[in-house]
Amino acid sequence: NFEEVREYSEGDDIRNMDWKVTARTGDPHLKVFREERERSVMLCVDRGPHMEFGTRGTFKSVQAARAAALLGWAANGLHDRVGGVLFGDSQAQNNYFRPTKDRRALWQLLKSLTTERSDATESPPELLSEVLQQAAKGIGTGGLVFVIADFNRELKGVRKGLSQLRQHHSVVLIPVDDPADRELPEMGNVLFRSADGELLSVNTADKAGREAYRRAWQERRDQVTQLANGAGCAMIPLLTDQDVHMSLMQGLERRMRMRAYL
């Protein structure tokens, strides 16, 4: 929020120069802004069946819950209002938690993340765009939305949802990945079950097949990266075999450095 105009001092950010006052007085002046606290922070966490996967470290669902807890407690410590949306489990109840200044909504969200998900089939990809719309409800403007999810799948309608959300809020995408999402381990013939329940036999020893698998993952990740860049969103990937705290800290530091050069 704008607070005042004062004379320029060495080391001040020239991006905040007030050129009208500078031209009128003949001395450099800049605008001073006061950061608005108590913003709303929304944690959108994927609870789909694809999150119950992990070959190294832990499951994606556990890593997502850890990230939500760390971000939620950090926001609460800054006196922000914290709430969230859980999605991907169509049978789950109370999946929207309105942001509150106390820890009530955060506690409820984290408790829900510890409960076992239903056996219902995976929700359609379009749901994520609906989640983005739901996250924006009731939080005014200037909020911060974290989307912690498995982005290694089709993302219909998400581009429009992100663009609309970014008009009034900051958005950070946090893809949760397992090393096997990108590199298929060589294990010989392995049975996999497709989304519709069909059993598939895959020869993981086929080098060409593994390379095609890697390329397909990279293409999907490039699409997510382009989507985030196009909407002006930050992106901080998490791996199941890496420390969540360090990954988040390094990702947020990169985001701050990038903003400093803009």
C-alpha positions as CSV (number, residue, x, y, z in Angstrom):
1,N,0.0,0.0,0.0
2,F,1.2,3.5,-0.9
3,E,2.4,5.4,2.3
4,E,4.3,8.6,1.3
5,V,6.8,10.3,-1.0
6,R,10.3,11.1,0.3
7,E,13.6,12.2,-1.1
8,Y,15.7,9.5,-2.7
9,S,18.6,8.0,-0.7
10,E,21.5,6.1,-2.0
11,G,20.6,2.4,-2.3
12,D,16.9,2.9,-2.7
13,D,15.1,1.0,-5.5
14,I,14.9,3.3,-8.5
15,R,11.8,1.4,-9.7
16,N,9.8,3.3,-7.1
17,M,10.9,6.7,-8.3
18,D,8.1,9.3,-8.4
19,W,9.1,11.1,-11.6
20,K,6.4,13.7,-11.3
21,V,7.6,15.0,-7.9
22,T,11.2,14.6,-9.1
23,A,10.5,16.8,-12.1
24,R,8.6,19.4,-10.1
25,T,11.2,19.8,-7.3
26,G,14.3,19.1,-9.2
27,D,15.4,16.6,-6.6
28,P,14.9,12.8,-6.9
29,H,12.0,11.5,-4.9
30,L,10.5,8.1,-4.6
31,K,7.3,6.5,-3.5
32,V,7.3,4.5,-0.2
33,F,5.0,1.5,0.1
34,R,4.0,-0.3,3.3
35,E,3.6,-4.1,2.8
36,E,0.1,-5.2,3.6
37,R,0.1,-8.1,6.1
38,E,-2.6,-10.5,7.0
39,R,-3.1,-11.7,3.4
40,S,-4.9,-14.9,2.6
41,V,-2.7,-18.0,1.9
42,M,-4.5,-20.9,0.2
43,L,-3.0,-24.4,0.2
44,C,-4.5,-26.4,-2.7
45,V,-3.3,-30.0,-2.1
46,D,-3.8,-33.0,-4.5
47,R,-5.4,-36.0,-2.8
48,G,-5.9,-38.1,-6.0
49,P,-4.9,-41.8,-6.1
50,H,-1.9,-40.9,-8.2
51,M,-0.4,-39.3,-5.0
52,E,-0.2,-42.8,-3.4
53,F,3.0,-43.5,-5.2
54,G,6.6,-43.5,-4.3
55,T,9.7,-45.6,-5.2
56,R,12.3,-43.7,-3.2
57,G,12.1,-41.6,0.0
58,T,8.3,-41.6,0.6
59,F,5.0,-41.3,-1.1
60,K,4.0,-38.2,-3.0
61,S,1.0,-37.8,-0.7
62,V,3.4,-37.6,2.4
63,Q,5.7,-35.1,0.7
64,A,2.7,-33.0,-0.3
65,A,1.4,-33.0,3.3
66,R,4.9,-32.0,4.6
67,A,5.0,-29.1,2.1
68,A,1.5,-27.9,3.1
69,A,2.4,-28.1,6.8
70,L,5.7,-26.1,6.4
71,L,4.1,-23.4,4.2
72,G,1.0,-23.2,6.5
73,W,3.0,-22.8,9.7
74,A,5.3,-20.2,8.0
75,A,2.3,-18.2,6.8
76,N,0.6,-18.4,10.2
77,G,3.8,-17.2,11.8
78,L,3.6,-14.1,9.6
79,H,0.1,-13.5,10.8
80,D,-1.5,-14.4,7.4
81,R,-4.9,-16.0,7.1
82,V,-4.4,-19.6,6.1
83,G,-6.9,-21.9,4.4
84,G,-6.9,-24.4,1.6
85,V,-8.6,-26.8,-0.7
86,L,-8.1,-30.6,-0.9
87,F,-9.0,-32.1,-4.3
88,G,-8.8,-35.3,-6.3
89,D,-10.8,-37.4,-3.8
90,S,-14.4,-37.1,-5.0
91,Q,-15.8,-38.8,-1.9
92,A,-14.0,-36.6,0.7
93,Q,-16.1,-34.3,2.7
94,N,-15.2,-30.7,3.9
95,N,-12.6,-30.3,1.3
96,Y,-12.7,-26.4,1.4
97,F,-11.2,-24.6,4.4
98,R,-11.9,-20.9,4.6
99,P,-8.8,-18.9,5.6
100,T,-8.6,-17.8,9.2
101,K,-6.1,-15.8,11.3
102,D,-6.0,-18.4,14.0
103,R,-4.9,-22.0,13.3
104,R,-8.3,-23.5,13.1
105,A,-8.5,-23.9,9.3
106,L,-4.8,-25.0,9.1
107,W,-5.3,-27.7,11.8
108,Q,-8.4,-29.0,10.0
109,L,-6.6,-29.1,6.6
110,L,-3.6,-30.9,8.0
111,K,-5.8,-33.4,9.9
112,S,-7.7,-34.2,6.7
113,L,-4.4,-34.9,5.0
114,T,-3.6,-37.6,7.5
115,T,-6.9,-39.5,7.0
116,E,-7.1,-42.3,4.5
117,R,-8.5,-41.4,1.2
118,S,-11.6,-43.1,-0.3
119,D,-11.4,-46.0,-2.8
120,A,-13.2,-43.9,-5.4
121,T,-11.8,-43.6,-8.9
122,E,-9.7,-40.6,-9.8
123,S,-11.5,-37.3,-10.5
124,P,-11.3,-35.9,-14.0
125,P,-8.5,-33.6,-15.0
126,E,-10.9,-30.7,-15.4
127,L,-11.3,-30.7,-11.6
128,L,-8.0,-28.7,-11.1
129,S,-9.3,-25.7,-13.0
130,E,-12.4,-25.8,-10.8
131,V,-10.2,-26.0,-7.7
132,L,-8.4,-22.8,-8.9
133,Q,-11.7,-21.0,-9.1
134,Q,-12.7,-22.3,-5.7
135,A,-9.4,-21.2,-4.1
136,A,-10.1,-17.6,-5.2
137,K,-13.5,-17.5,-3.4
138,G,-13.8,-15.4,-0.3
139,I,-10.1,-14.3,-0.1
140,G,-10.4,-10.8,-1.6
141,T,-7.4,-9.8,-3.6
142,G,-3.6,-10.0,-3.1
143,G,-3.7,-13.6,-1.8
144,L,-1.1,-16.2,-2.2
145,V,-2.1,-19.6,-3.6
146,F,0.1,-22.7,-3.5
147,V,-0.9,-25.6,-5.8
148,I,0.8,-28.8,-4.5
149,A,0.0,-31.6,-6.9
150,D,1.1,-34.3,-9.3
151,F,1.3,-32.4,-12.6
152,N,2.5,-35.5,-14.6
153,R,-0.9,-35.8,-16.3
154,E,-3.4,-34.1,-18.6
155,L,-4.3,-30.6,-17.5
156,K,-7.4,-29.6,-19.4
157,G,-8.6,-26.0,-18.8
158,V,-5.9,-25.2,-16.3
159,R,-4.3,-22.4,-18.4
160,K,-7.5,-20.3,-18.3
161,G,-8.0,-21.0,-14.6
162,L,-4.4,-19.9,-13.8
163,S,-4.7,-16.8,-15.9
164,Q,-7.9,-15.7,-14.1
165,L,-6.4,-16.5,-10.7
166,R,-3.2,-14.5,-11.4
167,Q,-5.2,-11.4,-12.2
168,H,-5.8,-10.9,-8.4
169,H,-3.4,-13.3,-6.6
170,S,0.1,-14.7,-6.6
171,V,0.3,-18.3,-7.5
172,V,3.1,-20.9,-6.9
173,L,2.9,-24.3,-8.5
174,I,4.6,-27.2,-6.6
175,P,4.8,-30.3,-8.7
176,V,5.5,-33.4,-6.6
177,D,7.6,-36.0,-8.5
178,D,9.0,-39.4,-7.9
179,P,12.3,-40.3,-9.7
180,A,10.5,-43.1,-11.5
181,D,8.1,-40.6,-13.1
182,R,11.0,-39.5,-15.3
183,E,13.3,-42.5,-15.5
184,L,11.7,-45.9,-15.7
185,P,13.9,-48.4,-13.8
186,E,15.1,-51.4,-15.6
187,M,13.3,-54.3,-14.0
188,G,12.5,-56.7,-16.9
189,N,8.9,-57.5,-17.6
190,V,6.6,-55.7,-15.2
191,L,2.8,-55.7,-14.9
192,F,1.2,-52.2,-14.6
193,R,-2.5,-51.4,-14.2
194,S,-3.9,-48.6,-16.4
195,A,-6.4,-46.0,-15.2
196,D,-9.3,-48.1,-16.5
197,G,-8.1,-51.2,-14.6
198,E,-6.5,-53.0,-17.5
199,L,-3.3,-54.9,-16.8
200,L,-0.4,-54.1,-19.1
201,S,2.9,-56.0,-19.4
202,V,5.8,-53.6,-20.0
203,N,9.4,-54.7,-20.9
204,T,11.4,-52.2,-18.9
205,A,14.6,-53.6,-20.2
206,D,13.8,-52.1,-23.6
207,K,16.2,-49.1,-23.9
208,A,14.1,-47.4,-26.6
209,G,11.0,-47.8,-24.5
210,R,12.7,-46.2,-21.5
211,E,13.9,-43.3,-23.6
212,A,10.4,-42.7,-25.0
213,Y,9.1,-42.8,-21.4
214,R,11.6,-40.1,-20.4
215,R,10.8,-37.9,-23.4
216,A,7.1,-38.2,-22.7
217,W,7.7,-37.0,-19.1
218,Q,9.9,-34.1,-20.3
219,E,7.2,-33.0,-22.8
220,R,4.6,-32.9,-20.1
221,R,6.9,-31.0,-17.7
222,D,7.8,-28.5,-20.5
223,Q,4.1,-27.9,-21.0
224,V,3.6,-27.2,-17.2
225,T,6.6,-24.9,-17.2
226,Q,5.3,-23.0,-20.3
227,L,1.9,-22.8,-18.6
228,A,3.4,-21.4,-15.4
229,N,5.6,-18.9,-17.3
230,G,2.7,-17.7,-19.5
231,A,0.5,-17.1,-16.4
232,G,3.3,-15.5,-14.4
233,C,3.4,-18.2,-11.8
234,A,6.4,-19.4,-9.9
235,M,7.2,-23.2,-9.9
236,I,9.0,-25.1,-7.2
237,P,9.3,-28.9,-8.0
238,L,9.6,-31.4,-5.1
239,L,11.0,-34.9,-5.3
240,T,10.0,-37.7,-3.0
241,D,13.6,-38.4,-2.1
242,Q,14.6,-34.9,-1.2
243,D,14.3,-32.8,1.9
244,V,11.1,-30.8,1.7
245,H,12.3,-27.8,3.7
246,M,15.5,-27.3,1.7
247,S,13.7,-27.7,-1.6
248,L,11.1,-25.1,-0.6
249,M,13.7,-22.7,0.8
250,Q,15.8,-22.9,-2.4
251,G,12.8,-22.5,-4.6
252,L,11.5,-19.5,-2.8
253,E,15.0,-17.9,-2.8
254,R,15.2,-18.4,-6.6
255,R,11.8,-16.8,-6.9
256,M,12.9,-13.8,-4.9
257,R,16.1,-13.4,-7.0
258,M,14.1,-13.5,-10.2
259,R,11.7,-10.9,-8.9
260,A,14.6,-8.6,-8.0
261,Y,15.8,-8.6,-11.6
262,L,12.3,-7.9,-13.1
